[in-house]
Amino acid sequence: MAESQIIRTKRDAQILHYDLASVHTYTVSREAGDFQVDAPGEAVSLFLARGVISDIPDIRYGDEQPITFGYSAHLRDLGDTDADPAYATLPDLCFRYRGKYVDRYWISTTWGYSDVFTVGTNYTLDGSAFGEADKTMTLPHCVIRGGFQEGDPSTINVTGTAYSCRPILT
């Protein structure tokens, strides 16, 4: 199958965060549509011959680099204060309020292997409106952080680091 001929817009995508085995999920809604990702892969080391790059450069792969990403969303809630039923909010995921919903119920995707709390992040392009299959880019083992600012509308800016060299495509 050839590459899609459909030009994608921010209306075609969805961002979802999940915990271990996707027991808990959070679908980001009311976001600005500015998701960005940088997957640098491996660093490239250049070895110069007396300070000169040769006609065929002496290059080698170095250390793998983690994936980084970010997006902004419209702030709608700060978090669950033990209401019934319990629920997650985007600030809950970014701040992990001590003893509140995400801190209490979500299980890190690196559970049992690390003391760092991580989630998975999926970025899915909807192809069904165009007769194509949906495609999902998965960023595993993400540490996400965020900050918010008042405005019209108030926004929350999310940044993340996925501790993987390459995203997974399904």
N, C-alpha and C positions, 0 to 999 in steps of 0.2 A: 504494500500500500504506500502510496506517495505521501509526502508531507501535505498537511491540510492546506487548502487554499483560503481558508477563513482567517481573516485578521482578528485577533483577539483583543477584547477590551476589558476594562475592570469589571464589567457586568457579567463576564463569563467565568469568574473564579470564585473559589471558596477556600477559606483558611480554617483548619481544624487542629486543635491541640488534644492530645490523648495521653493517658497514663499507661502503665504496664498492662498489656493484653487488652487495651482499649476498654477497660472496665468503666472508666469515666472519660467523657469527652466534653469538649467545649468548642462549639462552632462560633467563630467570630462573626458578628453581624454589625451592621451600621458602621462598617469601616470605610475609610476614604478611598480605597482602591489604589494604594500606592505601595503594595508589597514589593520588596526588592530583596534579591538574594545574590551573594557573592560566593562562588565555589572555586577557590583558587587552585585546588588540587595540590600537587607537590611543588615545593620551591625548586627553582632551577639554579644550580651553581655554575658560574662561568669561571673557567681557568684560563688566565691570560698567559701568553708566551712573551715575556719581557714587556708586559703592559699593552700588548696588542691582541685584538680579536682576530684570529686567523681566518682564512677564507672559508674553512669548515670549522666552525667554533668548537672549542673543547667545552662541552656542557654535559652536566649530569644531573639527574634528579636528586634532590635533597630531602629534607623533612617534609612530611605531609602537613598540610595546613587545614584547620577546621573551616567549615562553612559558616558564614555569618548572614543574618537576614534582619529585616525590620519592616515595620508598617505602623500606620496610625489608625485609630478608630475613634469614634465619638464616645465620650464618657457618658455612661448611662447609670452606673451604680458603683459604689465603692467596694461592697462585699457583703457576704452573708453574715449576719450577727446571730446565728443559731436559730433562724426562723424555721418554721415547719411548713412545707418541706424545705430541706437544705438545698442550696444551689451554688453554682460556681459563677464568678464574674471574671472579667479580664484582669482587674486589679488583684483578685485573689490569686490568679496564676502568676502574675508578675511579682507580687510582694509576699505571697504565702504568709498571710497574717497568722501569727502564733496561735495555735489551737483552733483556728477556724476551718471552714469547709475543706479547702484544698490541702492544707497542712494535716488535717485529721484523716481524710478519706482517700486522697489520691496516692497511688503507689508509684514511686520513681521508676522510670524505664531502665535505670541502672541498679535497681533494688538488689541487694545482696552482694554487689560488686563495688559499690562506691558510697561515700557519705554525701555526695553531691546529688541534689534533687534535680532530675531531668524529666522532660516530657518529649513526646514525639510531636512533630508538626507536619501536617499534610497541606499541600497547595494543590487543589484540584481544578482543572479546566473542564467545564461542562461542554461536552460535544453533542449531547442529545438533541439540542435545538437545530443542529446542522446535519443530523443523520450520521454522526460520528460517535465513537466510543469516548467516554470520559477518560482523562489521563491524570494521574496523580503523581506528584513529586513528593517523596517522603524524606524528611530531614530527621534522622533518629537522634535520640539522646541530646536534646536541646536544653540549655540553660537560658531561660527567658527573664528579662528584666523590663521594667517600664517606669515611666514617669508621666504625670498628667499636668495639664495646665488649663486654667479657666480661659474661657473665650466664648465666642458665639459661632460655633458650638465649642464646649469644652472638649479637649482631646486627650487621649492617652497614646503615648508613643511607646511602642514595643520594640526591643532589640533582642536578638537571640544569637547564640553560638551553638551550632550543631557539631558535636564531637564525632565527626565522620569526615572522611576525605572527599567523598562523592555522594550526591543524593541518590535515592533509589527511585526508579521510574516504574510505575505499574499502569 
